[in-house]
């Protein structure tokens, strides 16, 4: 009850700040509050790929050397995060330990050049969730003073028992930005906080591909800090 009251007060304040500054009357203020409430709605969303159930699964993350040099933790954190979340959310499946996968990558320097079917055979899994990090940065290009976390990836699904195990059966583009607000400076937030938030949101959005979940109806307008406890639990 307290969470709902605090949320209502916050929504009123946001609507009032937005609308009263322009001299709007009370009916417009109420309409603005309803609009803010609308922007917070979550919709029940089915998985885009449901073929991990009952299968052995490995998560593979690929990044260029520049990204790995500048963000040494990104491959390990995303591998572990996606694998762990899939293991938590899906039943009747076996997820290969992320440490085993990363160790295999280090022991197989040319792993990315292998046919996909051979990757499955060497890891001994039915499915591979292949995450190709196309862009990962914390700042706008050429500006180290501002934070503008961006992660762009293509997620491909490899099926060992598919018609052609050397081709992706599905691909999905995933883009995440953190923080949502622009103009956040180094004085207002630490690099560790931006890096953690970007990776957390990317793991969440990527794993949404594989299970029933709640996601924002209006992603560009949604304010995560206004989540109620029920909304947060529903999204997990």
C-alpha positions in Angstrom: 0.0 0.0 0.0 2.8 2.4 0.9 4.6 1.7 -2.4 1.4 2.4 -4.3 0.9 5.7 -2.4 4.5 6.8 -3.0 4.2 5.9 -6.7 0.9 8.0 -7.0 2.6 11.0 -5.3 5.5 10.7 -7.7 3.3 10.5 -10.7 1.3 13.6 -9.5 4.5 15.5 -9.1 5.8 14.6 -12.5 2.6 15.5 -14.2 2.3 18.7 -12.2 5.9 19.8 -13.0 5.3 19.0 -16.7 1.9 20.6 -17.1 1.7 23.5 -14.6 4.9 25.0 -16.0 2.9 25.6 -19.2 -0.1 27.1 -17.4 -2.5 24.2 -18.0 -5.7 23.9 -16.1 -6.7 21.1 -13.7 -8.4 18.9 -16.3 -5.2 18.9 -18.3 -3.2 18.1 -15.2 -5.4 15.1 -14.6 -5.0 14.0 -18.2 -1.2 14.4 -17.9 -1.1 12.2 -14.8 -3.1 9.5 -16.7 -0.7 9.7 -19.5 2.3 9.2 -17.2 0.5 6.3 -15.7 -0.1 4.9 -19.2 3.6 5.1 -19.9 4.3 2.9 -16.9 2.2 0.0 -18.1 3.7 -3.4 -18.6 2.5 -5.9 -21.1 2.5 -9.7 -20.9 4.9 -10.8 -23.7 5.5 -14.4 -24.9 9.0 -15.6 -25.8 10.3 -14.9 -29.3 12.2 -18.3 -29.2 10.9 -21.1 -27.1 13.3 -23.9 -28.2 15.5 -24.0 -25.1 13.1 -26.0 -23.0 14.3 -29.6 -22.4 17.7 -28.9 -24.1 21.3 -28.5 -23.1 22.3 -24.9 -23.7 25.5 -22.9 -23.9 25.9 -19.2 -24.0 28.7 -17.8 -26.2 29.6 -14.1 -26.3 31.8 -12.6 -28.9 33.4 -9.2 -28.8 36.2 -7.5 -30.7 39.6 -7.0 -29.2 39.1 -3.3 -28.7 35.9 -3.9 -26.6 37.6 -6.6 -24.5 40.6 -4.4 -23.9 38.6 -1.4 -22.7 36.0 -3.5 -20.8 37.8 -6.6 -19.6 34.8 -7.9 -17.7 32.1 -7.6 -20.3 32.3 -11.0 -22.0 32.5 -13.0 -18.7 29.7 -10.9 -17.0 27.3 -11.2 -20.0 28.0 -14.9 -20.4 27.4 -15.6 -16.8 24.4 -13.2 -16.5 22.5 -14.6 -19.5 23.3 -18.2 -18.6 22.3 -17.7 -15.0 19.0 -16.0 -15.9 18.0 -18.7 -18.4 18.8 -21.3 -15.7 16.5 -19.5 -13.3 13.6 -18.8 -15.7 13.3 -22.0 -17.7 12.4 -25.4 -16.5 13.6 -28.8 -17.8 16.9 -27.5 -19.2 20.6 -27.9 -18.6 22.8 -24.8 -18.9 26.5 -25.3 -19.4 28.5 -23.5 -16.7 29.6 -20.1 -18.0 33.1 -20.8 -16.6 33.4 -23.9 -18.7 32.3 -22.0 -21.8 34.8 -19.2 -21.2 37.6 -21.6 -20.5 36.8 -23.4 -23.8 37.0 -20.1 -25.6 40.5 -19.4 -24.2 41.7 -22.9 -25.0 40.3 -22.7 -28.5 41.8 -19.4 -29.9 40.1 -19.8 -33.3 36.7 -20.9 -31.9 34.9 -18.1 -33.7 36.0 -19.5 -37.1 34.5 -23.0 -36.4 31.3 -24.1 -38.1 28.4 -23.7 -35.7 27.7 -27.4 -35.6 31.3 -28.1 -34.6 30.9 -25.6 -31.7 27.9 -27.5 -30.5 29.8 -30.8 -30.8 32.8 -29.5 -28.9 30.7 -28.1 -26.1 28.3 -31.1 -26.3 25.1 -29.1 -26.2 21.9 -29.0 -28.2 21.6 -25.2 -28.4 23.9 -22.3 -28.4 22.8 -18.8 -27.7 25.4 -16.8 -29.7 25.7 -13.2 -28.6 27.8 -11.0 -31.0 28.5 -7.7 -29.3 28.6 -5.1 -32.1 29.0 -2.1 -29.9 29.7 -1.5 -26.2 30.6 1.8 -24.8 30.0 4.0 -21.7 30.5 7.4 -23.3 29.5 9.3 -26.4 32.2 9.1 -29.1 34.9 11.7 -28.3 33.4 12.8 -24.9 34.7 11.1 -21.8 32.9 13.6 -19.5 29.4 12.4 -20.2 27.9 9.0 -19.6 25.9 7.4 -22.5 26.1 3.7 -22.0 25.2 1.8 -25.2 25.2 -2.0 -25.9 24.2 -3.3 -29.3 24.3 -7.0 -30.1 22.9 -9.6 -32.5 21.7 -12.8 -30.8 21.7 -15.9 -32.9 20.3 -19.3 -32.0 22.2 -22.5 -33.1 20.3 -25.8 -33.1 22.6 -28.9 -33.2 19.6 -31.0 -34.3 18.3 -28.5 -36.8 18.0 -28.8 -40.6 21.3 -26.9 -41.0 23.3 -26.8 -37.7 25.8 -24.4 -39.3 23.2 -21.7 -39.7 21.3 -19.6 -37.2 17.7 -20.7 -37.0 16.7 -17.3 -35.5 18.5 -13.9 -35.0 17.4 -11.0 -32.9 18.9 -7.5 -32.6 19.1 -6.2 -29.0 19.9 -2.6 -28.2 20.1 -1.2 -24.7 21.0 2.3 -23.4 21.9 3.2 -19.8 21.1 5.6 -18.3 17.9 6.6 -20.0 18.5 10.3 -19.1 20.9 12.3 -21.2 23.4 14.7 -19.8 24.6 12.6 -16.9 28.2 13.6 -16.1 31.1 11.9 -14.3 30.3 14.0 -11.3 26.8 12.6 -11.0 27.6 8.9 -11.4 30.6 6.5 -11.4 31.8 4.4 -14.3 31.2 1.3 -12.2 27.5 2.2 -11.8 27.0 2.9 -15.5 28.8 -0.3 -16.5 26.7 -2.4 -14.1 23.4 -0.8 -15.1 24.2 -1.3 -18.8 25.1 -5.0 -18.4 22.2 -5.7 -16.1 19.7 -4.2 -18.5 21.3 -5.9 -21.5 21.1 -9.4 -19.8 17.5 -8.8 -18.8 16.4 -7.7 -22.3 18.3 -10.5 -24.0 16.9 -13.3 -21.8 13.4 -11.9 -22.4 13.7 -13.5 -25.8 13.3 -16.9 -24.2 10.5 -16.8 -21.6 7.1 -15.3 -20.8 7.6 -11.9 -19.1 6.3 -8.4 -18.5 8.0 -5.6 -20.4 7.2 -1.9 -20.8 4.4 -1.0 -23.2 6.3 2.3 -24.1 10.1 1.5 -23.6 11.2 5.0 -24.5 8.8 6.6 -22.0 9.0 4.1 -19.2 10.6 5.2 -15.9 12.1 2.2 -14.1 12.4 4.0 -10.8 8.6 4.2 -10.6 8.2 0.4 -10.6 6.0 -1.0 -7.9 7.2 -4.1 -6.1 4.7 -6.2 -8.0 5.9 -4.8 -11.3 9.5 -5.6 -10.5 8.7 -9.1 -9.5 6.7 -9.6 -12.7 9.5 -8.5 -14.9 12.0 -10.8 -13.3 
